[in-house]
């Protein structure tokens, strides 16, 4: 396996405590940053590293930090987006529950770089057990002088708070998260202004994902230049992948960006192949909101090159023959999977989670769920297949936040790559609705 930058010590007994974490090099980045670096120098190291947001969008973290407005006498905030809600993604809760001090160290170093004296971790409400772990670790950091007033005698002050959300997927969108953090309904805001100018309490704010912030201590300790040497091209460093579905070894893997998709699926070092000796049918590579790809396009690009676990390689071919790395929610589906049913299941989720603020999303997600339900349960018509594509197009690009695209892209991609399976549901409704029925276009092993 490749280098482990975030999870090297994850299995050390007691690593969730301050004492053990400190013995394994914990909080060195705070000491280095506060004693030997200016805030701007920390930002510059993050820029050099090429770190891209690990929450899904993949925007360069250092560049995002540089956009932060710095008016005199106005407080700034760093908010950690720990509202991990994307179906298929479960890496952040692992980091927080097993390595809480790594996230806290990242919050301190990042807050120093941004000039924030109050920071927040906004965590998904269902993860109360993780919230308790974080609160305990934060108390330990205060007790040992790494939070509070005059940290390490540097003159820098920081207060860190954990805030639980109400369990709404929409609050994973950064402006909806900020609305919720302010005590309001979690509806996304119109942009501009962007959070970097008017964020939390209308003050300059940076919102970063858990994994992104956890990478900051690594970058500061090893330098941005060294971090940038890991990976391929503009996909630098390591990435946590939540691997699930029909795999022999599902779980969370830290990979060096650039690992071939085929190696990741079939190698004993990673997922160990498809369970029960079955054939791979399709993969959702970056969480349920990214386009699904059939086996032939997830293993190789349309040009016949090996597909790599990088932002660029997975997106090669655009949405016609490519997909996205996204949040790293890697869902593998074997030949027994019903694509229509899977797509309907995703659509049910997005319809339920739409905040209802935008008409195209509020109405469109409902139509997608309704039409897919018809197809799955044997009441569909051929024109329904094109109707799905039409509704998806009317949602895409017409909403305040990306939830509309998250609902539309999986449907459009499923029809694009598996249209014959949708047509089979229309032509053979009795067989398609039989319990355990599988589209007969490919051989099925018992």
C-alpha positions in Angstrom: 0.0 0.0 0.0 1.0 3.6 -0.4 1.9 6.1 2.3 -0.5 6.8 5.2 -0.5 10.4 6.1 -3.7 10.7 8.0 -4.3 7.2 9.3 -0.8 6.0 10.1 -1.6 5.8 13.8 -5.3 5.1 13.7 -5.0 1.7 15.3 -2.7 2.7 18.1 -4.4 2.0 21.4 -5.5 5.2 23.1 -4.7 7.4 20.1 -8.0 9.3 20.8 -6.5 10.7 24.0 -4.3 13.7 24.2 -1.4 11.9 26.0 -1.1 9.1 23.4 -1.7 11.4 20.4 1.0 13.7 21.7 3.5 10.9 22.1 3.0 10.0 18.4 3.9 13.5 17.2 0.5 15.2 17.8 0.2 19.0 17.8 3.7 19.5 16.2 2.1 21.6 13.5 0.6 23.9 16.0 4.0 24.4 17.6 5.7 24.9 14.3 3.1 27.3 13.0 2.7 29.5 16.1 6.4 29.6 17.0 8.1 29.8 13.6 5.6 30.8 10.9 3.3 33.7 10.1 -0.3 33.1 9.2 0.5 34.0 5.5 3.3 31.5 5.5 1.0 28.7 6.6 -1.4 29.7 3.8 1.4 29.6 1.3 2.4 26.1 2.4 -1.2 24.9 1.8 -1.1 26.5 -1.6 2.1 24.8 -2.5 0.7 21.4 -1.4 -2.0 21.5 -4.1 -4.5 20.2 -1.5 -8.0 20.1 -3.0 -11.1 20.1 -0.9 -11.9 16.5 0.2 -15.6 17.1 0.7 -16.6 16.7 -2.9 -16.0 19.8 -5.0 -12.2 19.4 -5.2 -11.5 23.2 -5.1 -7.9 24.1 -4.2 -7.9 24.7 -0.4 -5.1 27.3 -0.3 -6.8 29.3 -3.0 -10.1 29.2 -1.1 -8.2 30.5 2.0 -6.7 33.3 0.0 -10.2 34.6 -0.9 -11.0 35.3 2.8 -11.7 39.0 3.3 -9.7 40.6 6.1 -11.3 43.9 7.1 -9.8 45.6 10.1 -11.5 45.0 13.4 -13.9 42.4 12.0 -13.9 38.8 13.4 -13.3 35.9 11.0 -14.4 32.3 11.4 -13.3 28.8 10.4 -16.2 26.3 10.2 -15.5 22.6 9.8 -18.2 20.8 7.7 -18.6 17.5 9.5 -22.2 17.1 8.2 -21.2 13.9 6.3 -24.5 13.0 4.7 -23.7 11.8 1.2 -24.9 8.2 0.6 -21.9 5.9 0.3 -19.5 8.2 2.2 -18.5 7.4 5.8 -14.8 8.4 6.0 -15.1 11.6 8.1 -16.9 9.9 11.1 -13.9 7.5 11.2 -11.4 10.3 11.4 -13.4 12.1 14.1 -14.1 9.0 16.2 -10.6 7.4 16.0 -8.4 10.5 15.6 -10.3 13.4 17.2 -7.1 15.3 18.1 -5.9 15.2 14.4 -9.0 17.2 13.5 -8.6 19.6 16.5 -4.9 20.1 15.6 -5.9 20.9 12.0 -8.6 23.4 13.3 -6.0 25.2 15.5 -3.3 25.4 12.7 -5.9 26.4 10.1 -7.6 29.0 12.4 -4.2 30.6 13.1 -3.5 30.8 9.3 -6.9 32.5 8.7 -6.8 34.8 11.7 -9.9 33.2 13.3 -10.2 33.4 17.0 -13.5 31.4 17.2 -14.1 28.3 15.2 -16.8 25.6 14.9 -17.2 22.0 14.0 -20.7 21.5 12.6 -21.4 17.8 13.0 -24.3 15.6 11.7 -26.9 15.4 14.4 -27.1 11.6 14.2 -23.5 11.3 15.2 -23.9 12.2 18.8 -21.4 9.6 20.0 -18.8 11.2 17.8 -19.7 14.6 19.2 -19.0 13.3 22.7 -15.6 12.1 21.6 -14.8 15.5 20.1 -16.0 17.3 23.2 -13.7 15.2 25.4 -10.7 15.8 23.1 -11.4 19.5 23.0 -11.5 19.6 26.8 -8.1 17.9 26.8 -6.7 20.4 24.3 -7.9 23.3 26.5 -6.4 21.6 29.6 -3.0 21.3 27.9 -2.8 24.8 26.7 -3.6 24.2 23.0 -6.9 26.0 23.0 -8.0 29.1 24.9 -6.0 32.2 25.6 -2.4 32.8 24.6 -1.8 29.3 23.1 1.8 28.2 23.8 2.7 31.7 24.8 2.2 32.9 21.3 -0.4 35.6 22.0 -2.8 33.7 19.7 -6.3 32.9 21.2 -8.7 30.4 19.9 -12.0 29.0 21.2 -13.4 25.8 19.5 -17.0 24.6 19.6 -18.8 21.6 18.4 -22.4 22.1 17.1 -24.8 19.3 16.1 -27.1 19.8 13.1 -30.6 18.4 12.7 -29.7 15.6 10.3 -30.5 17.4 7.0 -28.5 16.5 3.9 -28.9 20.1 2.6 -26.8 21.3 5.5 -23.8 19.8 3.9 -24.0 22.7 1.5 -21.8 25.4 3.1 -24.3 28.3 3.1 -27.1 26.1 4.4 -24.7 24.9 7.1 -24.1 28.5 8.1 -27.8 29.3 8.2 -28.3 26.3 10.5 -25.3 27.3 12.7 -27.0 30.7 13.2 -30.1 28.9 14.4 -32.1 29.3 11.2 -33.7 26.8 8.8 -31.0 25.3 6.8 -31.8 26.8 3.4 -28.9 27.6 1.0 -28.2 31.3 0.4 -28.0 33.1 -2.9 -24.4 33.8 -3.9 -22.8 36.3 -4.1 -21.9 37.3 -1.5 -19.8 34.3 -0.8 -18.9 33.1 2.7 -15.4 34.4 2.3 -16.9 37.9 2.4 -20.1 37.4 4.3 -20.4 34.0 6.0 -21.2 33.2 9.6 -23.0 36.1 11.2 -22.2 38.1 8.0 -18.5 37.9 8.8 -15.7 36.5 6.6 -15.8 32.7 6.9 -14.0 29.7 5.5 -15.9 26.3 5.4 -13.7 23.2 5.0 -14.4 19.5 5.1 -13.1 17.3 8.0 -10.6 15.4 5.8 -9.3 18.7 4.3 -8.6 20.2 7.7 -7.1 16.9 9.0 -4.5 17.2 6.2 -3.3 20.6 7.3 -1.0 19.3 10.1 0.6 16.8 7.7 1.3 19.6 5.2 2.7 22.0 7.7 4.9 19.3 9.2 6.3 17.9 5.9 6.0 21.2 3.9 3.7 21.8 1.0 6.4 21.0 -1.6 6.9 17.5 -0.2 3.2 16.9 0.0 2.8 17.9 -3.6 5.2 15.2 -4.6 2.7 12.5 -3.6 -0.1 11.8 -6.1 -0.4 12.5 -9.8 -0.4 16.0 -11.5 -2.9 18.3 -9.8 -4.3 15.4 -7.7 -1.8 15.6 -4.9 -1.5 13.8 -1.6 -3.6 11.0 -0.2 -7.4 10.6 -0.2 -9.7 8.6 2.1 -12.0 6.4 0.1 -15.2 4.9 1.6 -15.5 1.7 -0.3 -18.8 -0.2 0.0 -21.3 -2.3 -2.0 -20.5 -5.7 -3.5 -16.9 -5.9 -2.5 -14.9 -8.6 -0.7 -13.3 -6.1 1.6 -15.4 -3.0 2.0 -14.1 -0.3 4.3 -12.1 3.0 4.5 -8.9 3.1 2.6 -6.3 5.9 2.5 -4.8 5.8 -1.0 -2.1 7.8 -2.8 -4.0 9.6 -5.6 -3.2 7.9 -8.8 -3.9 4.3 -7.9 -5.6 2.6 -10.9 -9.3 2.0 -10.3 -8.8 -1.7 -11.4 -6.1 -2.1 -8.8 -8.3 -0.5 -6.1 -11.2 -2.8 -6.8 -9.4 -6.1 -7.4 -6.1 -5.9 -5.5 -5.8 -7.8 -2.2 -4.2 -4.6 -0.8 -7.5 -2.8 -1.2 -11.0 -4.1 -1.9 -10.1 -7.7 -2.9 -12.5 -8.0 -5.9 -16.2 -8.5 -6.2 -17.9 -10.8 -3.7 -19.1 -14.3 -4.4 -17.0 -14.4 -7.6 -19.5 -12.3 -9.5 -18.8 -9.8 -12.2 -18.6 -6.0 -11.7 -21.5 -4.2 -13.3 -21.2 -0.6 -12.4 -19.5 1.8 -9.9 -20.6 5.1 -8.3 -17.1 6.5 -7.7 -17.7 9.6 -5.5 -20.9 9.3 -3.6 -24.5 9.0 -4.8 -24.5 12.4 -6.4 -21.9 11.6 -9.1 -22.7 9.9 -12.5 -22.7 6.1 -12.4 -20.3 4.3 -14.8 -20.5 0.8 -16.3 -17.6 -1.6 -15.8 -16.0 -0.9 -19.1 -15.9 2.9 -18.5 -14.9 2.8 -14.8 -11.8 0.6 -15.5 -10.7 2.4 -18.6 -11.4 5.8 -20.2 -13.2 6.0 -23.6 -9.8 6.4 -25.1 -8.7 3.0 -23.6 -6.4 4.4 -21.0 -6.4 3.0 -17.5 -8.7 4.9 -15.3 -7.0 6.3 -12.2 -8.2 7.4 -8.8 -7.6 11.1 -9.4 -9.8 14.1 -10.0 -8.7 14.4 -13.6 -8.8 10.8 -14.7 -12.2 10.0 -13.3 -13.6 13.1 -15.0 -12.0 12.3 -18.3 -14.7 12.3 -21.0 -16.9 14.7 -19.1 -20.3 13.3 -18.1 -20.7 11.5 -21.3 -18.0 8.8 -20.5 -16.6 10.1 -17.2 -17.7 10.8 -13.6 -16.2 12.5 -10.5 -14.0 11.6 -7.5 -16.3 13.6 -5.4 -16.3 12.8 -1.7 -14.7 9.4 -2.3 -17.9 7.4 -1.7 -17.0 4.4 -3.8 -20.0 2.1 -4.4 -19.4 -1.1 -6.4 -22.4 -3.0 -7.9 -22.3 -6.6 -9.1 -24.2 -8.1 -11.9 -27.3 -8.8 -9.8 -27.9 -5.1 -9.2 -31.0 -3.6 -10.7 -29.9 -0.2 -12.0 -33.5 1.1 -12.2 -34.2 0.2 -8.6 -30.9 1.7 -7.4 -31.6 4.9 -9.3 -35.1 5.1 -7.8 -33.6 4.6 -4.4 -31.2 7.5 -4.9 -34.0 9.7 -6.2 -36.2 9.0 -3.2 -33.3 10.3 -1.0 -32.9 13.5 -3.0 -36.6 14.2 -3.1 -36.8 13.8 0.6 -33.8 15.9 1.3 -34.6 18.9 -1.0 -35.2 22.0 1.1 -38.0 23.0 -1.3 -36.6 26.5 -1.8 -36.2 26.2 -5.6 -39.1 25.1 -7.8 -37.0 23.1 -10.2 -35.5 21.0 -7.4 -38.7 20.8 -5.2 -40.9 19.7 -8.1 -38.2 18.0 -10.3 -36.9 15.6 -7.6 -40.5 14.6 -7.0 -41.1 13.8 -10.7 -37.9 11.8 -10.9 -38.9 9.7 -7.9 -42.5 9.3 -9.3 -41.4 8.2 -12.8 -38.7 5.9 -11.6 -41.2 4.3 -9.2 -43.5 3.7 -12.2 -40.7 2.0 -14.1 -39.5 -0.1 -11.2 -43.0 -1.4 -10.3 -44.1 -2.3 -13.9 -46.3 0.7 -14.8 -43.8 2.6 -16.9 -44.0 3.6 -20.6 -41.3 4.1 -23.1 -41.7 7.9 -23.1 -41.0 7.8 -19.4 -37.3 7.1 -20.1 -37.0 10.3 -22.1 -39.1 12.1 -19.5 -36.5 11.3 -16.9 -33.8 12.9 -19.1 -35.9 15.9 -19.7 -36.7 16.5 -16.1 -33.0 16.1 -15.1 -32.0 18.7 -17.7 -34.6 21.2 -16.4 -33.3 20.8 -12.8 -29.6 21.1 -13.7 -28.2 24.6 -13.5 -31.5 26.1 -12.3 -31.1 25.9 -8.5 -29.5 27.9 -5.8 -27.3 25.1 -4.6 -25.9 21.9 -6.1 -28.5 19.5 -4.6 -30.4 19.9 -7.9 -27.4 18.6 -9.9 -26.9 15.9 -7.2 -30.4 14.6 -8.0 -30.2 15.0 -11.7 -26.8 13.7 -12.6 -27.3 10.1 -11.3 -30.5 9.7 -13.2 -29.2 11.1 -16.5 -26.1 8.9 -16.3 -28.1 5.8 -15.5 -30.3 6.3 -18.5 -27.3 7.1 -20.7 -25.4 4.0 -19.8 -28.1 1.5 -19.0 -31.0 2.5 -21.3 -31.6 -1.1 -22.4 -32.3 -2.0 -18.8 -34.9 0.8 -18.4 -36.5 -0.4 -21.7 -36.6 -4.0 -20.4 -38.6 -2.8 -17.4 -41.2 -1.3 -19.8 -41.3 -4.3 -22.2 -41.3 -7.0 -19.6 -43.0 -5.6 -16.5 -44.1 -8.9 -15.0 -40.6 -10.4 -15.1 -38.9 -7.1 -14.0 -41.1 -6.9 -10.9 -40.6 -10.5 -9.9 -38.7 -10.7 -6.5 -35.0 -11.1 -7.1 -35.4 -10.4 -10.9 -32.2 -9.4 -12.7 -31.9 -7.8 -16.1 -31.0 -10.7 -18.4 -28.7 -8.7 -20.6 -25.7 -10.2 -18.9 -25.0 -13.7 -17.5 -25.7 -14.1 -13.8 -23.9 -16.5 -11.6 -25.9 -18.4 -9.0 
